[in-house]
Amino acid sequence: MKRIAVLGSGTAGLHLSYALVSRGPFEVTVYTDRSPEEVRSGRVSSTQVHFGAARAREAAYGMPAWEQGPDLESIHVTVGGQKLFTGRLERPAKSVDQRAYFARCMEDLEAKGVSFVYGRVDEERLQELAPAYDLLVDCSGKRGPLAPFPQLEELSPVPAPQRKCSVGYFHGVAPLEPSGVSISILPGAGELFEIPALTAQGPVTILFIEAVPGGPLDAFGGIKTAESFRDRIRAVVDSHFPAVAARLDGERFGLCDERGFVQIAVQPSVHRPYCTVGGTLVLGCGDSVVLNDPITGQGCNTASYCAEQLVLTLAEELGRPWDEQTGEAYWRRIRDHVTEVTTWTNAMMGPLPDHAVGLLMAGAGDPSTADRIAGWFADPRTAYDDLFRAAAGT
Ligand SMILES: Cc1cc2nc3c(=O)[nH]c(=O)nc-3n(C[C@H](O)[C@H](O)[C@H](O)COP(=O)(O)OP(=O)(O)OC[C@H]3O[C@@H](n4cnc5c(N)ncnc54)[C@H](O)[C@@H]3O)c2cc1C
C-alpha cells in the first residue's frame, strides 16, 4: 500500500486526507504542529466561506456536516455607500469557524484510522521523513512552504501586501436578508465584508476589513486586546459604513471570545507545486503553494479543489512510482484554475477596470447579471471569463 505523509491539518491537509481515505487504499499519516485542543482554543485565522463545490466535496468525502448555522444564499454588493444589488448563489455557501471545523475533522479522521503526529516540521525533519514515504504533501499553509518549490514569477507579480486585514467574530450585528456575504467597497480605501458564520459559541457575524495600507480604513495599528479591537472596528464602521453601523446593537456588540479577532497582511505568492526531497516526490496543496489575498474568499475553496485534483492524479498514476512526472501531471490539472483565481484576485486589489465597473453597474439593474456576479465567488472561472477573456475578446 502506498504511504503518504500529509504535512499540516488545515483546509488543504484535511480535505486531502478525507479524499485519500475515501479513495484509498493509502496509508495516511498527518504531521501537524497543533493538537485538536490547541486548535479549538486558539485564535481565529480566516473567514472561511466554503462555496458549493467545496461543500459538495465535504459531503462526498463524508466530512462532518454542519447542519446548524446560517446558509449563505447571496452576495450583497455596495459601492461607495450605494447598494447596487443582491445576487443569488446557485448553491448555499457556509462559514464554520476553522477552530471548531479543523478540530472536529482531526478527531474524526483519527477515529477513521489516520495517524496524527504532533510537532513542528522543518527542513531537517522533511529530510528525515522523505525515505519512509512514497509521497509527502506540503499543506503547511501561509507559514510554508516547507519544501523548496520554485516560485512562479508570472503568477506572483504583487511586490508587497495590498491590504491590511482585520477580522473579528461578533455578536450583536443584525443580519441582512436574504442571508449572505455582504461586500461594501470604498474605492481607494478598501472593503468591508460581513459574513454570517457558525462558531462553538453559536452564530456570529464576521466583520472583515480589507484596508488599503495608509488609507482611512488602515486604523488598527497597536491594537492588542479584544476590547480595543471591538472599539476600533466600531469606530471605523461608524465613520465609513453608516448602513452597517445602523445594524450594530450597541449593548450586545462584542467579540464572541477573547481570541475571536486577528490582524494579518498577505503577501501573495504562487509556487510550482512539486519537487523532490531525498528522491521522494513532494507535492504542495493549499496556501503553501497558492497564496492569495483573501479579498475574493477563494483560499479554502482552491485548497479543496487542488486536494481533489491531487488525489485524482494519484489514482491515475497508481501503477507506477510517483515522481516528477506525477508532479507535472498534478500541476497540469490545476494550472488553469490557479491562474484564473490568482489573476482575478490580484486584479480586485487595484483600481477596478472600466468593464468591471460597467458589469457591477449592470448588476444594479439586471438580476441575472447580479446572479452571474455572485457566481464569480462560487466558480472563479466565470469571473475570469467575464473580466479577462471577454475583455480580451477571446
Ligand atoms: C483574513 C482571511 C480571510 C479569509 N477568508 C476566506 C474565505 O472566506 N474563503 C476562503 O476560501 N478562504 C479564505 N481565506 C483563505 C483561507 O483561510 C486559506 O486559504 C486556507 O485556510 C488555506 O488552507 P491551508 O490548509 O493551505 O492552510 P491552513 O489552513 O493555514 O493550515 C496550515 C496547517 O499547517 C500547519 N503547519 C504550519 N506550519 C507547520 C509546520 N512547520 N509544521 C507542522 N505543521 C505546520 C498548521 O498548524 C495548519 O494545521 C482567508 C484568509 C484570511 C487570512
The ligand as a Tripos MOL2 file, in Angstrom:
@<TRIPOS>MOLECULE
LIG
   53    58     1     0     0
SMALL
NO_CHARGES

@<TRIPOS>ATOM
      1 C1         -8.4820   37.1520    6.8090 C.3       1 LIG1
      2 C2         -8.6720   35.9550    5.9280 C.ar      1 LIG1
      3 C3         -9.9390   35.6330    5.4640 C.ar      1 LIG1
      4 C4        -10.1160   34.5390    4.6180 C.ar      1 LIG1
      5 N1        -11.3560   34.2240    4.1550 N.ar      1 LIG1
      6 C5        -11.5320   33.1890    3.3080 C.ar      1 LIG1
      7 C6        -12.8170   32.8330    2.8110 C.ar      1 LIG1
      8 O1        -13.8300   33.4370    3.1590 O.2       1 LIG1
      9 N2        -12.9170   31.7820    1.9590 N.ar      1 LIG1
     10 C7        -11.8230   31.0880    1.5500 C.ar      1 LIG1
     11 O2        -11.9600   30.1440    0.7620 O.2       1 LIG1
     12 N3        -10.5900   31.3850    2.0170 N.ar      1 LIG1
     13 C8        -10.4230   32.4040    2.8820 C.ar      1 LIG1
     14 N4         -9.1850   32.6870    3.3750 N.ar      1 LIG1
     15 C9         -8.0480   31.8540    2.9900 C.3       1 LIG1
     16 C10        -8.0900   30.5230    3.7300 C.3       1 LIG1
     17 O3         -8.2440   30.7070    5.1220 O.3       1 LIG1
     18 C11        -6.8250   29.7550    3.4490 C.3       1 LIG1
     19 O4         -6.5490   29.8130    2.0660 O.3       1 LIG1
     20 C12        -6.9440   28.2920    3.8230 C.3       1 LIG1
     21 O5         -7.2230   28.1390    5.1900 O.3       1 LIG1
     22 C13        -5.6410   27.6110    3.4680 C.3       1 LIG1
     23 O6         -5.6510   26.2970    3.9260 O.3       1 LIG1
     24 P1         -4.2650   25.5560    4.1570 P.3       1 LIG1
     25 O7         -4.6180   24.2000    4.6220 O.co2     1 LIG1
     26 O8         -3.3970   25.7230    2.9890 O.co2     1 LIG1
     27 O9         -3.5710   26.3890    5.3140 O.3       1 LIG1
     28 P2         -4.0060   26.4750    6.8480 P.3       1 LIG1
     29 O10        -5.4690   26.3450    6.9670 O.co2     1 LIG1
     30 O11        -3.3180   27.6920    7.3720 O.co2     1 LIG1
     31 O12        -3.3460   25.1810    7.5090 O.3       1 LIG1
     32 C14        -1.9500   25.0290    7.6440 C.3       1 LIG1
     33 C15        -1.6780   23.8450    8.5610 C.3       1 LIG1
     34 O13        -0.2940   23.5670    8.6130 O.3       1 LIG1
     35 C16         0.1290   23.5400    9.9730 C.3       1 LIG1
     36 N5          1.5350   23.9450    9.9430 N.ar      1 LIG1
     37 C17         2.0570   25.1180    9.5030 C.ar      1 LIG1
     38 N6          3.3930   25.1140    9.5990 N.ar      1 LIG1
     39 C18         3.7260   23.9070   10.1020 C.ar      1 LIG1
     40 C19         4.9740   23.2910   10.4180 C.ar      1 LIG1
     41 N7          6.1570   23.9120   10.2150 N.pl3     1 LIG1
     42 N8          4.9560   22.0390   10.9260 N.ar      1 LIG1
     43 C20         3.7870   21.3740   11.1090 C.ar      1 LIG1
     44 N9          2.5820   21.9180   10.8260 N.ar      1 LIG1
     45 C21         2.5570   23.1570   10.3180 C.ar      1 LIG1
     46 C22        -0.8320   24.4680   10.6790 C.3       1 LIG1
     47 O14        -0.8840   24.2520   12.0740 O.3       1 LIG1
     48 C23        -2.1310   24.0700    9.9890 C.3       1 LIG1
     49 O15        -2.6280   22.8690   10.5070 O.3       1 LIG1
     50 C24        -8.9910   33.7570    4.2340 C.ar      1 LIG1
     51 C25        -7.7230   34.0760    4.7270 C.ar      1 LIG1
     52 C26        -7.5560   35.1630    5.5570 C.ar      1 LIG1
     53 C27        -6.1820   35.4980    6.0530 C.3       1 LIG1
@<TRIPOS>BOND
     1     1     2 1
     2     2     3 ar
     3     2    52 ar
     4     3     4 ar
     5     4     5 ar
     6     4    50 ar
     7     5     6 ar
     8     6     7 ar
     9     6    13 1
    10     7     8 2
    11     7     9 ar
    12     9    10 ar
    13    10    11 2
    14    10    12 ar
    15    12    13 ar
    16    13    14 ar
    17    14    15 1
    18    14    50 ar
    19    15    16 1
    20    16    17 1
    21    16    18 1
    22    18    19 1
    23    18    20 1
    24    20    21 1
    25    20    22 1
    26    22    23 1
    27    23    24 1
    28    24    25 2
    29    24    26 1
    30    24    27 1
    31    27    28 1
    32    28    29 2
    33    28    30 1
    34    28    31 1
    35    31    32 1
    36    32    33 1
    37    33    34 1
    38    33    48 1
    39    34    35 1
    40    35    36 1
    41    35    46 1
    42    36    37 ar
    43    36    45 ar
    44    37    38 ar
    45    38    39 ar
    46    39    40 ar
    47    39    45 ar
    48    40    41 1
    49    40    42 ar
    50    42    43 ar
    51    43    44 ar
    52    44    45 ar
    53    46    47 1
    54    46    48 1
    55    48    49 1
    56    50    51 ar
    57    51    52 ar
    58    52    53 1
@<TRIPOS>SUBSTRUCTURE
     1 LIG1         1 GROUP 0 **** ****
